[in-house]
Amino acid sequence: MGWKAASIIISNVTTVDPEKLLQELGIEQFETIEDEPYDVAVYPEKHQIFIGVYKENLIISSWEITDHSFGKELSTFEQKLSILFPAAEICTIQLHSGVNHWGYSIVKNGEKIRVRCGNAEQGTIIELGEPLLEEQELLSKSEIKDGRRIYHLRDDEPYEEDQVGENFVSSMWARYTGKEFFEDEEMFEFKLSGFKTTKAASVQAGRKQKPKPVVVIKPWWKFW
């Protein structure tokens, strides 16, 4: 579908101060840039960060922040976000159609519960945790053949996992918004606050002290 995306979704956030959030994440060298709708902010340029709240989910779009989420251990930013939002799920999504790159990582209660990512050249790079409900429909249409997972969707033509990666990411978006990523037209109607930081600021962000919660979130029992 030609999508490119680099966002973190933090569930059950009702309000946030974007500039204070950046500081709590250890990013102190930044300047404001023009606010953008999500169809622009979903694919930020280098060193850009966009922050907004959509359907009671905090959205942070940034390649530099999301790039570190696809490992077995929590990234520095995931650690800090887990402290800032202790009752939330933290979901990172990435897409880049040029290389069929796809990925999602979900953190809950300070632990990774699911990580998957891959691309056309390397196949599936990492798979951690048990399948989620949102993955079941696609997985039910697959089989393991010669050590690879092959999908049978609308016709007899088999699909490699990188060819359906966008579908999985779309389902992760629906986990928090109620609509598939590619069907959610409302997401283009909200704007995010724009910032530009420096490479040095992004590097230093991982060396700051852990923050204290500073935002308003729903009680944990309202999440389910």
Secondary structure, DSSP 4 states (H G I P E B T S, - for coil): ---EEEEEEEESEEE--HHHHHHHTT---EEEEEEEEHHHHTSPPTTEEEEEEETTEEEEE-HHHHTT-SSSSPPHHHHHHHHHSTTSEEEEEEEEGGGTEEEEEEEETTEEEEEEEEETTTEEEEEESPPPGGGHHHHTTEEEETTEEEEE-SSS-EE-GGGSHHHHHHHHHHHHHSS-GGG-GGGGG-EEEEEEE-HHHHHHHTTSPPPPP-SEE--GGGT-
